[in-house]
Every structure is written in C-alpha cells, then in structure tokens.
Amino acid sequence: MDLSVEAVVNTAIALEGATAQQEQQMLLLRKSLDSQAKLVQEIVPPAPPKLATSGMVGTQLHTTA
C-alpha cells in the first residue's frame, strides 16, 4: 500500500471539510427542531394533568417492600 505524505494530507483536509459541513448541517437541524418545538408550544398550551379524585383506579397507591 503506497501512502504518500500528500495523499495523507489531502485526506485529512477532505475529512476536515466534511466535518465542518456536518457541523453546519447539525446546527441547521437543531435550529429547525427548536423552532418547531417553540411553535408547537405556542399552538398547544400545556394541559394540567387530570388526576382521579374518586373511585378505585388512580386514587390509591399499593406498594410492598
């Protein structure tokens, strides 16, 4: 296998460029997801949980140690 110094340097430069491009794409994805999450929170307000107040289901907690 013949690996010249130039080939190694060119490969390193190419990988560096690919890494930078991948970081830019991840940043764009993160911004898009944050924007969508913000929009959903504005459209659908958080609902308080509805807990049972009577009956057998959801009003008693049975545990054993």
N, C-alpha and C positions, 0 to 999 in steps of 0.2 A: 504494500500500500504506500503510495507516494504522496506524502503530505508536505507541501512546501509552506514556507512561512507566509507567503502571500495568500495561499488558499485558506490558511487558518485565520489570518487577519480578515479576509473578505467574509468568511463565515461568521466571525464574531461581529462584524459590522452589520451584516444582514440580520443576525439574531437580535442585535441591539435595536435596530429599526423596527423589527416585528414586535418586540416587547413594548416599545413606545406606542406603536399603533394599537396594541391590545389594551394598554392602559387608557388610551383615549376612548376606545370603544366601551370599556368598563365604566368610565366616568360618564359617558353619554347615557348608558343603560341605567346607571344609578340615578342620574338626574331625571330620566323619564319615569322611573319607578317612584321616586319621591314626589314628582308632580302628580302622577296618577293617584297615589295614596292621599295626597292633600285634597285633590278633587273629590275623591270618594268620601272623605271625612266631612267635606263641606255639604255634599249632597245628602248623605245618610248620617244624621247625628247619632251618636252612641245612645243606645237604649239601655235604661237601667235594668238589671236582671229582675225577673219576676220570680219571687220565691213563694213557695207554697206556705199558706198560713193555717190550713186546716186539712184534715184527712190523714191517711196513713202514709202516703207517698210524699217524701221530701220534707217531712216535718220532724222526723225522729232520726237520730243517728245511733246505730247499734254497733258497738265495737267490742272486740275481745282482745285481750293482751296475751 
